[in-house]
Amino acid sequence: MSEVLAKYLPEHAVETCFELIKANQVHLKIVNERQTRHGDYRKGISGKHEITVNANLNKYRFLMTLVHEISHLVAFEKFGRNIKPHGAEWKYTFQRLMVPFIRPEIFPNQLLSLLAQHFKNPTASSDTDARLALALKQFDEKDDVTYVFQVPDGSYFRIKNGRIFQKKGIRVKRHECLEVKTGRLFLFNPNAEVELLPG
């Protein structure tokens, strides 16, 4: 298992993650990319703890996702199954389990202060923390990505499911975009990946 984890995790995180997996009797599956989530946890019918993590994540996001999902397991085991999935008990558990990893041997310096800030009150997805999400995306393999914050106002773009929008402006931290087909207004996080359409 350590050899497999070494392909997906920062070098100095492998042993600690392996110990977490063993201690919590996790059945880990590394799966093809899913658009809607980076990973998930469930307790199987047999009682086995099953965690899946997307194979295409960069090593820093893979680490955070793995610990995020193990935190669900640990929080449910400690506080009971009636807690909110991303409530106070999960946040406390996620913070506690991430502490050994937030060090310069594991994360690059440009991520450390953003991680420290994020883990004061972790959210259900690191994607909702726009600054951290953009910083993490720097380590993704693809480099020809356009983010909605880079799209000029008035320009058109397409999202992964094929829907086309026109960017209107910014409202506080999110970008107002009009869906061309329906005329409905949507708010996009600045780090949403889009395909800019020729104007």
Contacts in CASP RR format, 6 or more apart in sequence:
PFRMAT RR
TARGET T0000
AUTHOR 0000-0000-0000
METHOD contacts of the structure
MODEL  1
MSEVLAKYLPEHAVETCFELIKANQVHLKIVNERQTRHGDYRKGISGKHE
ITVNANLNKYRFLMTLVHEISHLVAFEKFGRNIKPHGAEWKYTFQRLMVP
FIRPEIFPNQLLSLLAQHFKNPTASSDTDARLALALKQFDEKDDVTYVFQ
VPDGSYFRIKNGRIFQKKGIRVKRHECLEVKTGRLFLFNPNAEVELLPG
1 18 0 8 1.000
1 21 0 8 1.000
1 28 0 8 1.000
2 14 0 8 1.000
2 15 0 8 1.000
2 18 0 8 1.000
4 30 0 8 1.000
5 14 0 8 1.000
5 17 0 8 1.000
5 18 0 8 1.000
6 14 0 8 1.000
8 30 0 8 1.000
8 53 0 8 1.000
8 55 0 8 1.000
8 57 0 8 1.000
8 59 0 8 1.000
8 62 0 8 1.000
9 17 0 8 1.000
9 59 0 8 1.000
9 62 0 8 1.000
9 63 0 8 1.000
9 66 0 8 1.000
10 59 0 8 1.000
10 60 0 8 1.000
10 63 0 8 1.000
10 106 0 8 1.000
10 107 0 8 1.000
12 103 0 8 1.000
12 105 0 8 1.000
12 106 0 8 1.000
13 63 0 8 1.000
13 101 0 8 1.000
13 106 0 8 1.000
16 100 0 8 1.000
16 101 0 8 1.000
17 63 0 8 1.000
17 66 0 8 1.000
17 67 0 8 1.000
20 26 0 8 1.000
20 67 0 8 1.000
20 70 0 8 1.000
20 97 0 8 1.000
21 28 0 8 1.000
21 70 0 8 1.000
24 49 0 8 1.000
24 70 0 8 1.000
24 73 0 8 1.000
24 74 0 8 1.000
24 77 0 8 1.000
25 48 0 8 1.000
25 49 0 8 1.000
26 49 0 8 1.000
26 50 0 8 1.000
26 51 0 8 1.000
26 70 0 8 1.000
26 73 0 8 1.000
27 48 0 8 1.000
27 49 0 8 1.000
27 50 0 8 1.000
27 51 0 8 1.000
28 51 0 8 1.000
28 52 0 8 1.000
28 53 0 8 1.000
28 66 0 8 1.000
29 50 0 8 1.000
29 51 0 8 1.000
29 52 0 8 1.000
29 53 0 8 1.000
30 52 0 8 1.000
30 53 0 8 1.000
30 54 0 8 1.000
30 55 0 8 1.000
31 52 0 8 1.000
31 53 0 8 1.000
31 54 0 8 1.000
31 55 0 8 1.000
32 54 0 8 1.000
32 55 0 8 1.000
32 56 0 8 1.000
33 54 0 8 1.000
33 55 0 8 1.000
33 56 0 8 1.000
34 54 0 8 1.000
35 160 0 8 1.000
37 54 0 8 1.000
38 53 0 8 1.000
38 54 0 8 1.000
38 57 0 8 1.000
38 61 0 8 1.000
38 65 0 8 1.000
38 68 0 8 1.000
38 125 0 8 1.000
39 51 0 8 1.000
39 52 0 8 1.000
39 53 0 8 1.000
39 54 0 8 1.000
39 65 0 8 1.000
39 68 0 8 1.000
39 69 0 8 1.000
40 51 0 8 1.000
40 52 0 8 1.000
40 69 0 8 1.000
41 49 0 8 1.000
41 50 0 8 1.000
41 51 0 8 1.000
41 69 0 8 1.000
41 70 0 8 1.000
41 72 0 8 1.000
41 73 0 8 1.000
42 50 0 8 1.000
43 49 0 8 1.000
43 50 0 8 1.000
43 73 0 8 1.000
43 76 0 8 1.000
44 50 0 8 1.000
49 73 0 8 1.000
51 66 0 8 1.000
51 69 0 8 1.000
51 70 0 8 1.000
51 73 0 8 1.000
52 69 0 8 1.000
53 62 0 8 1.000
53 65 0 8 1.000
53 66 0 8 1.000
53 69 0 8 1.000
54 62 0 8 1.000
54 65 0 8 1.000
56 141 0 8 1.000
57 65 0 8 1.000
58 136 0 8 1.000
58 139 0 8 1.000
58 140 0 8 1.000
58 141 0 8 1.000
59 139 0 8 1.000
60 107 0 8 1.000
60 108 0 8 1.000
60 111 0 8 1.000
60 136 0 8 1.000
60 139 0 8 1.000
61 126 0 8 1.000
61 136 0 8 1.000
61 139 0 8 1.000
63 101 0 8 1.000
63 106 0 8 1.000
64 98 0 8 1.000
64 126 0 8 1.000
64 136 0 8 1.000
67 94 0 8 1.000
67 97 0 8 1.000
67 98 0 8 1.000
67 101 0 8 1.000
68 94 0 8 1.000
70 97 0 8 1.000
71 90 0 8 1.000
71 93 0 8 1.000
71 94 0 8 1.000
71 97 0 8 1.000
72 85 0 8 1.000
72 90 0 8 1.000
74 93 0 8 1.000
74 97 0 8 1.000
75 83 0 8 1.000
75 89 0 8 1.000
75 90 0 8 1.000
75 92 0 8 1.000
75 93 0 8 1.000
75 94 0 8 1.000
76 83 0 8 1.000
78 89 0 8 1.000
78 93 0 8 1.000
79 89 0 8 1.000
83 89 0 8 1.000
83 90 0 8 1.000
84 90 0 8 1.000
85 124 0 8 1.000
86 123 0 8 1.000
86 124 0 8 1.000
91 121 0 8 1.000
91 122 0 8 1.000
94 119 0 8 1.000
94 122 0 8 1.000
95 119 0 8 1.000
95 122 0 8 1.000
98 115 0 8 1.000
98 119 0 8 1.000
98 122 0 8 1.000
101 107 0 8 1.000
102 112 0 8 1.000
102 115 0 8 1.000
102 116 0 8 1.000
102 119 0 8 1.000
104 112 0 8 1.000
107 115 0 8 1.000
108 139 0 8 1.000
110 135 0 8 1.000
110 138 0 8 1.000
111 132 0 8 1.000
111 135 0 8 1.000
111 136 0 8 1.000
114 129 0 8 1.000
114 131 0 8 1.000
114 132 0 8 1.000
114 135 0 8 1.000
115 132 0 8 1.000
117 132 0 8 1.000
118 126 0 8 1.000
118 129 0 8 1.000
118 132 0 8 1.000
123 129 0 8 1.000
126 132 0 8 1.000
126 133 0 8 1.000
126 136 0 8 1.000
127 133 0 8 1.000
127 189 0 8 1.000
127 191 0 8 1.000
128 189 0 8 1.000
130 173 0 8 1.000
130 189 0 8 1.000
130 190 0 8 1.000
130 191 0 8 1.000
133 189 0 8 1.000
133 191 0 8 1.000
134 147 0 8 1.000
134 190 0 8 1.000
134 191 0 8 1.000
137 145 0 8 1.000
137 191 0 8 1.000
145 193 0 8 1.000
146 157 0 8 1.000
146 193 0 8 1.000
146 194 0 8 1.000
146 195 0 8 1.000
146 196 0 8 1.000
147 190 0 8 1.000
147 191 0 8 1.000
147 192 0 8 1.000
147 193 0 8 1.000
147 194 0 8 1.000
148 157 0 8 1.000
148 167 0 8 1.000
148 175 0 8 1.000
148 177 0 8 1.000
148 188 0 8 1.000
148 189 0 8 1.000
148 190 0 8 1.000
148 191 0 8 1.000
148 192 0 8 1.000
148 194 0 8 1.000
149 175 0 8 1.000
149 190 0 8 1.000
149 191 0 8 1.000
150 196 0 8 1.000
151 157 0 8 1.000
151 167 0 8 1.000
151 175 0 8 1.000
151 194 0 8 1.000
151 196 0 8 1.000
152 167 0 8 1.000
153 167 0 8 1.000
153 168 0 8 1.000
153 169 0 8 1.000
154 166 0 8 1.000
154 167 0 8 1.000
154 168 0 8 1.000
155 166 0 8 1.000
155 167 0 8 1.000
155 196 0 8 1.000
155 197 0 8 1.000
155 199 0 8 1.000
156 164 0 8 1.000
156 165 0 8 1.000
156 166 0 8 1.000
156 167 0 8 1.000
156 180 0 8 1.000
156 196 0 8 1.000
156 197 0 8 1.000
156 199 0 8 1.000
157 164 0 8 1.000
157 165 0 8 1.000
157 167 0 8 1.000
157 177 0 8 1.000
157 194 0 8 1.000
157 195 0 8 1.000
157 196 0 8 1.000
157 197 0 8 1.000
158 164 0 8 1.000
158 165 0 8 1.000
158 194 0 8 1.000
158 195 0 8 1.000
158 197 0 8 1.000
159 165 0 8 1.000
159 192 0 8 1.000
159 193 0 8 1.000
159 194 0 8 1.000
159 195 0 8 1.000
160 193 0 8 1.000
163 179 0 8 1.000
163 181 0 8 1.000
164 179 0 8 1.000
164 180 0 8 1.000
164 181 0 8 1.000
164 197 0 8 1.000
165 177 0 8 1.000
165 178 0 8 1.000
165 179 0 8 1.000
165 180 0 8 1.000
165 186 0 8 1.000
165 188 0 8 1.000
165 194 0 8 1.000
166 177 0 8 1.000
166 178 0 8 1.000
166 180 0 8 1.000
167 175 0 8 1.000
167 176 0 8 1.000
167 177 0 8 1.000
168 175 0 8 1.000
168 176 0 8 1.000
168 177 0 8 1.000
168 178 0 8 1.000
168 185 0 8 1.000
169 175 0 8 1.000
169 176 0 8 1.000
169 177 0 8 1.000
170 176 0 8 1.000
171 187 0 8 1.000
173 189 0 8 1.000
173 190 0 8 1.000
174 187 0 8 1.000
174 188 0 8 1.000
174 189 0 8 1.000
174 190 0 8 1.000
175 187 0 8 1.000
175 188 0 8 1.000
175 189 0 8 1.000
175 190 0 8 1.000
175 192 0 8 1.000
176 185 0 8 1.000
176 186 0 8 1.000
176 187 0 8 1.000
177 185 0 8 1.000
177 186 0 8 1.000
177 187 0 8 1.000
177 188 0 8 1.000
178 184 0 8 1.000
178 185 0 8 1.000
178 186 0 8 1.000
179 185 0 8 1.000
179 186 0 8 1.000
188 194 0 8 1.000
END
